[in-house]
Amino acid sequence: MDLYPILRLVHLLGFLLLGSGLLAVFVSELRAYRAPDAVRFAEAAWYTARFYDALVVPGAILLGASGYFLLDQLGLGFFDQPWVVGMWGLFLFEFVEGNTLTRIQFLRTLRRSQDLLAAGRDDPTTRETARPFIARLAHFLDLPMLAVIVWCATLRPGSWTAVGIAVAIGAATGLVLTLVVPRWATRR
């Protein structure tokens, strides 16, 4: 039995779960920034945590495991091609970052939102302290880095320079999103 089609299907399923989860987290974070009161802020924080745990983490596990076995099936080494290194390197970076900085950030936001609800008040300062700059940057890097991973997979660049430029563009996009989206979302 040929495992390649099954691995591709699992890889696609993992990508769909991961991508849709990251988009859902992005939208729920926007709702948290735009929330006019503590109740909606807490609701958005709850959805962020649920989307991350229900979609992003299982998607990443499926994507990583199937990607490993796909490399084996295709006879590619981890360091044979720049596009392969770009894909697994960025995936590994995002997996570690997502399960450390991003997880800390959304759990802190969830805790702070629950504290606001328990206190029965709304405090913009408490909301802001739930999101330090490095945690926001880690959050807003997720989608641009996923786009670079998909770019590497579809175009398969053979040049380290092309992969490096794509990573730099993704990182710059994440930085711009970090600086612009919270300000744009909180404008009324």
N, C-alpha and C positions, 0 to 999 in steps of 0.2 A: 504494500500500500504506500502510495506517495504522500508524504506528510506536507509537502510544499503548499498545496492549495489550502489545506487546513490551517497551516501556520499563517498564511496570508490572510485568511478570514479572521483568525484570532487577532492578528496584528491590526487589521482594519477595525475590528470591534474595540480593541484597546484604544486606538486613535479616536474613534467616535466618542467613547466614554470620556477620555481625557480632554479632548477638545470641547465637547459640550459642557463638561464640568467646569473647565476654566472660563468659558463664556458665561455660564450661570453664576460663578463666583464673582466675575467681573461686574455683572449687572447687579447682583445683590450688594456688592460693595458700593456701587454708585448709589443705590437706594439708601444705604447707610449714610453716605455723605449728604444726601438730599433730605434725609428724614427730618421733618419739622418738630418731632417730639420724641421723647424717650421710648415710647411704645413702638413706634415704627423703626427706630434705631435698633432696638433689641430684636425685633422681628427680622430685620435685614441681617443682623449679626448671626442669628440662629440659622437662617437660610444659607449664609456663607459657609458655616460649619457643616451643615448637612450636605450641601452640594459637594464640598471638598471630600468628605468621608465617603459619600455614596457613589460619586462618579469619578472624581480625579484620582483617588488612591487606587481603586480597582482597575481603572483604565491604565494607569502607569504600570501596575504590576503585569497586566496582560501584555502591554506594549513592550516592556522590558524583557519579559520571558520569551515571548514569540520572536522578538528581534534577535535575541541571542541565538535561538535555534534556526532562524532564517539565515543568519550569517554562516552557520555551520552547513546548512543545506546548500547554500550558494557557493560554498568553498571560499568565502572571503575571510581574511584575517581581520583582526580588530584594527590593525595599523596599515593595511594594504592600500587603501584609497583615502584621499582627503575627505570625501563626502561621507565615508563610513565613520571616520574619526570624528567629523563634525556632528554626525547624528548621535552616536553613542556618547561622545564627550558632553554635548549639550544636554542630552537626556539624563546622564548621570549627575551633571551639575544641577539641573532643575529638580531631579528627584531628591537629592540631598538638601538643596535650598528649600524646596517645598515642604519637606518633612522636618525642617528646623525653623528657619526664619518665618516662612509663611504660616506654618502651624502655630508658632508662638504668637504671631500677630493676630490671627483670627480668633484664637482662644482668649487672648487678652481683650480683644474687642467684645467678645461674647461675655466674659466676666464683668467688664466695665458696664456693659449694657444691662446686665442683670442687677448690678449694684444700683444703677440709676432707677430701675423699676422698683427695687426694694425700698429705696429711699423716697420714692414717689415724687421725684423732682427731675428736672432736665438741666444738665450742666454742660454747656459747650466745651468748657475746659476739660472735663472728664472725657468727653468724646474725643477731643484732640489728642489727649495723652494716650489714648488707646492705639494710636497709629504713629509711632516715631518714624522718622524719615527712612531709615534703612529697611524697616518692615514694609513701608509703602513701596519702596523701590523694588524689593523682592517680589511683592505682589504684582506690580505692573510690568515686571520683566517676563512673566509667565507666557503671555500670548505672543509677544514678539519673538521669544526664543523658540516657541512651538512653531511659529512661521518659518524660522530659519531651519529647524529640523525638517519640516515638510519640504522646504526648498532644496535642501541637501538630498532628500530622498527622491524627489521628482526630477531634478535637473542633473544630479550626480556630477557636480563640478570636479574636475581632475586637478585643480590647482589649489594649493594651500592659500594663495593670495585671495582667491575668490571666496573661500570659506571664511578667511579672516575678515574680509570686507563685510560679508553678510553678518557675521557675529557682531562686528562693530556697529553696523546699521541697526541690528536688533537691540543692542545695548543702548544706543542713542535714542531709539524709539521708546524703550522702556523708561529712560530718564525723562524724556519729554512728557510721556504720559504721567509720570510721577509728579512732575511740576505743574502740569496744566489741568489734569482731570479733577483733582480735589478742589481747586479754585473754581473751575468752571461748574462743577456739580453743586457747590455750596452757594453760588450766586443766585439770588432770587429776583 
